[in-house]
Amino acid sequence: MSTIAELMTHDHRECDHLFASAETHAAKGEWEAAAQAMDAFSRALQAHFDAEEQQLFPRFEAVTGMTGGPTQVMRGEHADMRETLAAMQDALVRRDAADFAGEADTLMVMLQQHNMKEENILYPMCDARLADERTELAAGLARRLGARAEA
Amino acid sequence: MSANPGLAYQDTPPFSAPLRFFLTAPLFGVVAGLVLLFAPGVLESRWTPPALALVHLFAAGFMLQVMLGALLQVLPVVAGAAMPAPARVAGASHLVLAGGTLALAWGLGRIAPEAILAGAGLLAAGLLIFLAAAVRALLDAPATAGASRTPRDLRYALAGLAVTAALGVLLALVLSRGLALPVPLPMLVDLHAGWGWLGWGGLLLAATSWVVVPMFQITPAYPARLTRHWAPTVLVALLAWSAATLGGHALPATATGLALLALAALFAIATVRLQSRSRRSTPDASFRAFRLAMFAALGGLVALLGTMLTDIERLPVVAGVLVMHGAFGGAISAMLYKIVPFLTWLHLTQAGIKAPNMKKLLPDAPMRRQLQAHAATLAVLLAAAVLPVLAPLAGLLLMVEFGWLFGNLLRAVRAGRRARG
């Protein structure tokens, strides 16, 4: 993985696949399997958000001096998505298939429009503005994403 | 340039800006249904005055309205291009375009030259307002681009729209002022339709699909070679086809025309193949409708091929029905069902209100039934293209389909209003 954009975009797709697995099991009423898949998805998504908020965004903010800029917007959207994720988990515990599907659909659209902004705008900005430390930063992010998802 | 181009909530246009386009668009479909219901012999050929009115109610009314509304929303997100004063741009262009579409349709249907000219003039003015704001936003957008080809292809589509509109104005001048052109009128009409379908509609649909299909339906990405080369190849082929057609070179015109059909088919087949590899195991109504739209596109391309190689009388009407109602109508309805509930949810959430989830704002069942009505309408429209006596029934179904679409969208917006209390 040479760029931050490639690495983080790849992780977006990994999260999508875990999401699809949880959604599929829930739709079939396989609640045990759905809970397991949901757990994996939730951990991967939180790891992704955390890696951005604790590692990538601080570096971007330090180098550009933009603390109230795009990263703040992304943090706000992470907060919204954490809420919808919690609502999904709550519906799963109640085994409410309709509610789960509705929350899942909402998170899906929220997540994808957020990802579009990151992949098309923010990550390329990161690669450009953090060029000097890009390789090292990408390696650090990769370690973190790999380790957290397996934890 | 804003400190955080396209990313900030304040760069998101107010809900009313895209919504006014989304809610009026289906009403043009209802009016198109009225034309089918009450104008006798409308589908007997693509050249009958009511058929021309019908086509423009659908293309400039339904398709263009939704596409412009969606662009308002999508340009900031995928290209970092936020329009200046989106509410005012939307308000002005929406009103002028809607008035222009009605005038043009009236003029074409009733053979009223002044109305044709007024309609075309208003449409051109509305588009100028919108395109000027879009070009301004794209020029101000950050240069750092991602790997996605979508921002580039959206620009191409806007260029295609400008060409379509310019040809349309030229045609209006021929019809209303007797402007003498060195080329036959039907040839110019074909160019206008070709640029509208592929240079504007097709490029926009593809540019949107590059991101929407893999992301929302969780499929593999489109092949990089396709997304890199498809749109530029389409533009070059359109230019070559136009030059060959205008120059009266029959063989090159046919060859480039066939190339355009092949390019359109390539996109539809690639999309259908990706969709069959979706990881989302529960295809919802919107997914199915998008898929049906791709098959209708393929059917329409086969019909168009037939019109190039044979003189079968009804084939141009069949092709028009499949491409416009089946492909564009279906794909646009499918996208509206994702966009409107999500924007309702998003604007509630941004206002700090606990929003009901998307399926509570608009449940699956009414969407599914409306999309079934769309499929039934398509079938009867195709039958009516062969048996014109069925046209009134098709008109009735068209009114039901679009009235229902309007009702469903309104339902989501109202559920959002209720959540605001």
Interface residues (C-beta under 8 A of the other chain):
Chain A: A5 E6 T9 D16 H17 F19 A20 S21 E23 T24 A27 K28 M66 G68 G69 P70 Q72 V73 M74 G76 D80 T84 A87 A98 D99 A101 G102 E103 D105 T106 M108 V109 M110 Q112 Q113 N115 M116 K117 E119 N120 I121 L122 Y123 P124 M125 D127 A128
Chain B: A3 N4 P5 G6 L7 A8 Y9 V77 V78 A79 G80 P142 T144 A145 G146 A147 S148 T150 P151 V211 M215 F216 I218 R279 R280 S281 T282 D284 K338 F342 W345 L346 T349 P356 N357 M358 K359 K360
